Amino acid sequence: MAADTGRYRSAVSKSKDPSGLLISVIRTLSNSDDVQDRETEKGRLEEAYEKCDRDLDELIVQHYTELTTAIRTYQSITERITSSRNKIKQVKENLLSCKMLLHCKRDELRKLWIEGVEHKHVLSLLDEIENIKQVPQKLEASMASKHYLHATDMLVSAVDSLEGPLLQVEGLGDLRLELHSKKLNIHLVLIDELHRHLYIKSTSRVGHRGKDKDKGRSTLKDTSVLDVGGLSTPRKLTEPSQFSTPGTSSVCAVQEMREDLDVDPEENSAKFMGILIKALAKLKKIPETIKAIMDRLEPELKQILKRSTTQIADHAYQRGENLAQDNQPRLLLELLELLFDKLNAVAQAHSVVLRHLQQIVVSPNGAQEGIKLYEQADVYAKIQTVLQVSFWRGIP
């Protein structure tokens, strides 16, 4: 019996197709005419199947845990796959529904988007209008504190906005005219400030230095005509003047001018003149500035000459001297010394202005090319002419 069972087992192992083995058994039973052989064959077959069942039961008992885990895992995976398929199906249906709804609402959505962009633009314009309304007040404060570069930037920006994006706003007509008028006239204030520093601020210390010298000479009333040994010789126009203080060198003149709103803008005269030139460049008034400088050069020099003459006469009067013939040579020497100091300071101030103007003209961002500047030699020539004419006709 055991041999028969082994034969069936070997037959099963050799056969790759179970249906072929079954057909072979059926053919064997059909070809046998003996009932006993059939029963014997049937018994062998049943015994082989029982053996297989027992082996299968033993394997199941041995690997029950692994089999249970595998079945549960397979069941979980199957459930998750089924759930995922259902969700994907639902997502597809929702996407199709959204696509149909968006297609139906496309024009309405486009309209809402355009309205949102328009509202955002309107809000930005309202903020800009609110800021521009405060420009006149801020401009007045900046002009009063002499922060001219800040005032110019603010004014130019406001006028550009009023004549650009806000041109169609009818309610800003009066403000537009007001700021435009200020822009047309503000350069006159800047040019006046520039001349004040060129001819008054630059020579202010020279007068004080003359007073200090006079204190040392107050006891020398009765001097002879030739007694001038105690007086210093007049300075040459090429010497550095009191206007050239530390920090006002050519490096300061050519560096980028930045206005500090927390300090006095006139604390550094050279820097202040540079700020004025930069503000005039932003207003595109450099040609007018150069013309005004050249037109007012001779009158301003004559005014310095008159003020110096009056100053020397006043000092002589305060010392108790009269302008008799005996005192005139010494007073003339004092006048010459004072004039040389003041004119030297004016020449130094013009050199600073010229450096700033050259920086503006050659700047790639200035858009001021093609402007013809005056030269330092023009200043010296005009100084010489004024002195010659004044001394030839007699100093007033």
C-alpha positions in Angstrom: 0.0 0.0 0.0 2.8 2.3 0.9 4.4 1.6 -2.5 1.2 2.5 -4.3 0.9 5.7 -2.4 4.5 6.6 -3.3 3.8 5.8 -6.9 0.9 8.2 -6.9 2.9 10.8 -5.2 5.8 10.5 -7.7 3.3 10.6 -10.5 1.8 13.8 -9.1 5.3 15.3 -8.7 6.3 14.5 -12.2 3.1 15.7 -13.7 2.9 19.5 -14.1 -0.8 19.5 -15.0 -3.2 18.1 -12.3 -6.0 17.6 -14.9 -3.6 15.4 -16.9 -3.1 13.2 -13.9 -6.9 12.9 -13.3 -7.4 11.9 -16.9 -4.7 9.3 -16.6 -6.4 7.7 -13.5 -9.8 7.8 -15.3 -8.3 6.1 -18.4 -6.7 3.4 -16.2 -10.0 2.7 -14.4 -11.9 2.6 -17.8 -9.5 0.2 -19.4 -9.7 -2.3 -16.5 -12.4 -5.0 -16.8 -11.8 -6.4 -13.3 -14.0 -4.9 -10.6 -11.5 -5.8 -8.0 -8.7 -3.9 -9.7 -11.0 -0.9 -9.9 -11.7 -1.0 -6.3 -8.0 -1.5 -5.5 -7.1 1.5 -7.6 -9.9 3.5 -6.0 -8.6 2.6 -2.5 -5.1 3.6 -3.4 -6.4 6.9 -4.7 -8.4 7.7 -1.6 -5.5 6.7 0.6 -3.2 9.1 -1.3 -5.7 11.9 -0.9 -6.1 11.3 2.8 -2.3 11.4 3.1 -2.3 14.7 1.3 -5.0 16.0 3.6 -3.1 15.0 6.7 0.1 16.6 5.3 -1.8 19.8 4.5 -3.4 19.8 8.0 0.1 19.4 9.6 1.5 22.3 7.5 -1.4 24.5 8.4 -0.9 23.7 12.1 2.8 24.4 11.8 2.4 27.7 9.9 -0.9 28.9 11.3 0.4 32.2 12.6 2.1 33.1 9.2 -0.9 31.9 7.3 -3.3 34.0 9.5 -1.1 37.0 9.1 -0.9 36.6 5.3 -4.6 36.2 5.0 -5.3 39.3 7.2 -2.7 41.3 5.3 -4.1 40.3 2.0 -7.6 41.1 3.2 -6.4 44.6 4.4 -4.6 45.3 1.1 -7.7 44.2 -0.8 -9.9 46.5 1.2 -7.5 49.5 0.8 -7.3 48.9 -2.9 -11.1 48.8 -3.1 -11.4 52.0 -1.0 -8.8 53.8 -3.1 -10.5 52.8 -6.3 -13.8 54.2 -4.9 -12.1 57.4 -3.8 -10.4 57.9 -7.2 -13.7 57.3 -8.9 -15.3 60.0 -6.6 -12.4 62.4 -7.3 -12.8 62.0 -11.0 -16.5 62.6 -10.7 -15.9 65.7 -8.6 -13.3 67.1 -11.1 -15.6 66.6 -14.0 -18.3 68.4 -12.0 -15.9 71.3 -11.2 -14.8 71.5 -14.8 -18.4 71.8 -15.9 -19.2 74.4 -13.2 -16.1 76.5 -14.0 -16.8 76.4 -17.6 -20.3 77.7 -16.9 -18.9 80.4 -14.5 -15.9 81.4 -16.6 -17.1 84.8 -17.7 -18.3 85.6 -14.2 -15.0 84.6 -12.7 -13.1 86.7 -15.2 -15.3 89.7 -14.4 -14.6 89.3 -10.6 -10.9 89.0 -11.2 -10.8 92.2 -13.3 -12.9 94.0 -10.7 -10.4 92.9 -8.0 -7.5 94.2 -10.0 -9.3 97.5 -10.6 -10.2 97.9 -6.9 -6.5 97.2 -5.9 -5.4 99.9 -8.4 -8.0 102.4 -7.1 -6.8 101.8 -3.5 -3.2 102.5 -4.5 -4.3 105.7 -6.3 -6.2 106.8 -3.2 -3.2 106.2 -1.0 -1.1 108.2 -3.5 -3.7 111.0 -3.5 -3.7 111.1 0.3 0.1 111.5 0.3 0.1 114.1 -2.4 -2.4 116.2 -0.5 0.1 116.5 2.3 2.9 117.6 0.0 2.3 121.4 0.3 2.6 121.2 4.1 5.6 119.0 4.1 7.2 121.1 1.3 6.8 124.2 3.4 8.4 122.5 6.4 11.3 121.2 4.4 11.9 124.6 2.8 11.7 126.3 6.2 14.4 123.9 7.6 16.4 124.3 4.3 16.4 120.6 3.5 16.1 121.6 -0.2 17.0 118.2 -1.7 14.3 116.4 0.2 11.8 119.1 -0.8 12.8 118.9 -4.4 12.5 115.1 -4.5 9.1 115.3 -2.9 7.9 118.1 -5.3 9.2 116.5 -8.5 7.6 113.1 -7.5 4.3 114.8 -6.7 4.2 116.8 -10.0 5.1 113.7 -12.0 2.2 111.8 -10.4 -0.3 114.6 -10.9 0.6 114.9 -14.5 0.8 111.2 -15.0 -1.4 108.6 -13.4 -3.6 111.2 -11.6 -4.0 113.5 -14.6 -7.7 112.6 -15.0 -8.6 113.2 -11.4 -10.5 116.5 -11.6 -10.5 117.2 -7.9 -6.7 117.6 -7.9 -6.7 120.5 -10.4 -6.0 123.2 -7.9 -3.3 121.2 -6.2 -1.8 120.4 -9.6 -1.6 124.1 -10.4 -0.1 125.0 -7.0 2.6 122.4 -7.1 3.4 123.1 -10.7 3.8 126.8 -9.9 6.1 125.9 -7.0 8.2 123.6 -9.2 8.6 126.5 -11.7 9.8 128.9 -9.0 11.6 126.8 -6.5 14.9 127.0 -8.4 15.0 130.7 -7.8 15.2 130.1 -4.1 17.9 127.5 -4.6 20.0 129.9 -6.7 19.6 132.6 -4.1 20.8 130.2 -1.4 23.7 129.2 -3.6 24.8 132.8 -4.1 24.4 133.5 -0.4 26.9 130.8 0.4 29.2 131.8 -2.5 29.5 135.4 -1.5 28.2 135.9 2.1 28.7 132.7 3.9 32.1 132.1 2.4 33.4 135.6 3.5 31.7 135.7 6.9 34.7 134.4 8.8 37.0 136.8 7.0 35.4 139.8 8.6 35.7 138.3 12.1 39.4 137.7 11.4 39.8 141.4 10.4 38.2 142.5 13.7 40.7 140.4 15.7 43.6 142.1 13.8 42.1 145.5 14.6 42.1 144.8 18.3 45.9 144.3 18.1 46.2 147.6 16.3 43.9 149.8 18.4 46.9 151.4 20.2 48.6 152.4 17.0 46.7 155.5 16.2 49.7 157.9 15.6 51.7 156.0 13.0 53.5 157.5 10.1 52.6 157.0 6.5 55.4 154.4 6.1 54.9 152.6 9.4 53.3 149.5 8.0 55.8 146.9 9.2 53.3 145.4 11.7 50.8 144.5 9.0 50.7 141.2 7.3 51.1 141.2 3.6 48.0 140.5 1.5 47.3 136.9 0.7 47.5 135.5 -2.8 44.3 134.3 -4.4 45.8 130.8 -4.8 46.2 130.3 -1.0 43.6 128.2 0.8 41.0 130.3 2.5 39.1 130.0 5.7 36.2 128.7 3.7 38.2 125.4 3.1 37.6 123.8 6.4 38.5 120.1 7.1 36.0 117.9 5.4 35.3 120.3 2.5 38.0 119.0 0.3 37.6 117.9 -3.3 36.8 114.4 -2.0 33.7 115.8 -0.3 32.8 117.8 -3.5 32.7 114.8 -5.8 31.2 112.2 -3.5 27.6 111.3 -3.6 25.6 114.0 -1.9 23.1 112.7 0.7 20.9 115.0 2.8 20.6 114.2 6.5 17.3 115.5 7.8 18.5 115.3 11.5 21.3 117.8 11.2 21.6 121.5 10.2 22.0 121.5 6.4 24.2 124.6 6.5 26.7 123.1 9.0 29.0 122.2 6.1 28.8 124.9 3.5 30.6 122.9 0.7 28.2 120.0 1.2 25.2 122.3 1.3 26.2 123.9 -2.0 26.5 120.4 -3.5 23.0 119.5 -2.3 21.7 122.7 -3.9 23.4 121.8 -7.2 21.9 118.3 -7.0 18.5 119.7 -6.3 18.8 122.1 -9.3 19.9 119.2 -11.5 16.7 117.3 -10.5 14.7 120.3 -11.5 16.7 120.4 -14.8 17.8 124.0 -14.1 21.5 123.6 -14.4 21.8 125.9 -17.5 19.7 128.6 -15.7 22.0 128.2 -12.7 25.2 128.7 -14.7 23.7 131.7 -16.4 22.7 133.2 -13.1 26.1 132.6 -11.6 27.8 134.4 -14.5 25.3 137.2 -14.6 25.6 137.9 -10.8 29.3 137.4 -10.5 30.4 141.0 -11.2 27.6 142.6 -9.1 28.3 140.3 -6.2 32.0 141.1 -6.3 31.2 144.8 -6.4 29.0 144.4 -3.3 31.9 142.6 -1.5 34.1 145.5 -2.4 31.6 148.0 -1.0 31.0 146.0 2.2 34.7 145.7 2.7 35.3 149.4 2.3 32.5 150.2 4.7 33.8 147.6 7.1 37.3 149.2 7.1 35.9 152.7 7.5 33.7 151.5 10.4 36.6 149.9 12.2 38.7 153.0 11.8 35.8 155.1 13.2 35.5 152.7 16.2 39.2 153.1 16.9 38.8 156.8 16.9 40.7 157.5 13.8 39.7 159.9 11.1 40.1 159.2 7.4 42.7 161.9 7.0 45.4 161.8 4.4 48.0 160.4 6.9 45.9 157.3 7.7 44.9 156.4 4.2 47.9 154.3 3.2 47.5 152.0 6.2 43.7 151.8 5.8 44.2 151.1 2.1 46.6 148.2 3.0 44.0 146.8 5.5 41.4 147.1 2.8 43.6 145.2 0.3 44.3 142.5 2.8 40.6 142.1 3.7 39.7 142.1 0.0 42.3 139.4 -0.9 41.0 137.2 1.9 37.3 137.6 0.9 38.0 137.2 -2.8 40.1 134.2 -2.1 37.3 132.6 -0.1 34.9 133.4 -3.0 37.2 131.8 -5.5 37.5 128.7 -3.3 33.7 128.5 -3.0 33.4 128.7 -6.8 35.9 125.8 -7.2 33.6 123.7 -5.0 30.6 124.6 -7.0 32.4 123.8 -10.3 33.4 120.3 -9.0 29.7 119.6 -8.2 28.6 120.9 -11.6 31.2 118.8 -13.4 30.0 115.7 -11.5 26.4 116.5 -12.6 27.3 117.1 -16.2 29.4 114.0 -16.7 27.1 111.8 -14.7 25.6 109.0 -16.9 22.3 109.3 -15.0 22.1 113.1 -15.0 20.9 113.6 -18.6 22.6 117.0 -18.4 25.2 116.4 -21.2 26.0 119.2 -23.6 25.9 121.9 -20.9 28.8 124.4 -21.1 30.3 125.2 -17.7 32.1 128.3 -16.7 35.7 127.9 -15.6 37.7 128.9 -12.6 39.8 131.2 -14.8 36.6 133.1 -15.6 36.1 133.8 -11.8 39.7 135.0 -11.4 39.4 137.2 -14.6 36.2 138.8 -13.3 37.8 139.4 -9.9 40.8 141.1 -11.6 38.5 143.2 -13.7 36.4 144.4 -10.8 39.6 145.3 -8.8 41.2 147.2 -11.6 38.0 149.2 -12.5 37.3 149.9 -8.8 40.8 151.1 -8.0 41.1 153.0 -11.3 37.9 154.9 -10.6 38.5 155.2 -6.9 37.0 152.8 -4.3 33.5 154.1 -3.2 
